Amino acid sequence: MNCVNCGCRLTFFNETDALWSGTDRALCASCRKKITPFLEEPMETDNLTHLRDRRDALIARGITPEGYAHLTEYCKHLDSLLAKRRREIPDEIPTEPMPTDAAPGRENASSLPAAGGGTELRTVLAQQRRENEKIERELDSLGSEIGDSTRVLCDKMERMREKIRLLILLASVGAVGGVLAFLVALIVLIR
């Protein structure tokens, strides 16, 4: 397998985890470091817009068109997950029954008569609309916090993998050195 960005061959020592599950493509360790600042940045917008805003900076860091296309797919994946969560949550919020003084078949509160329960219904609908907007803002902030936490966790795991790879390399070098020392001692004893 090769790096999505630079095309170098991925080996045990330079391979990183895929950005998302469901893809078999990955970045080498040096290309992953190039995109790490982008992954750690807090976002004010959706992921795809954030990526488009940072396009020039990523290209300046050495991201190729193939790597940028891979990041675009990753951002689309994150945005689709966030949109899916947003669609699921309103189903969980119970809806209040309409007041009995409202005529059936009238969806628009402005078409209701001003006398009696019509103004109360408009007030209730306006309150519900404000509450829904507040919930949507809270969901957006929670989604970005979860995304940021996930990125930080992935980066920490990547650093741990790099340290483990280094320890394995040092252990193998030590083992080879020990075998060579043993062979040298054996040759000295035989002579």
Secondary structure by P-SEA (a helix, b strand, c coil): ccccccccccccccccccccccccccccaaaaaaacccccccccccaaaaaaaaaaaaaaacccaaaaaaaaaaaaaaaaaaaaaaaaaaaabbbbccccccccccccccccccccaaaaaaaaaaaaaaaaaaaaaaaaaaaaaaaaaaaaaaaaaaaaaaaaaaaaaaaaaaaaaaaaaaaaaaaaaac
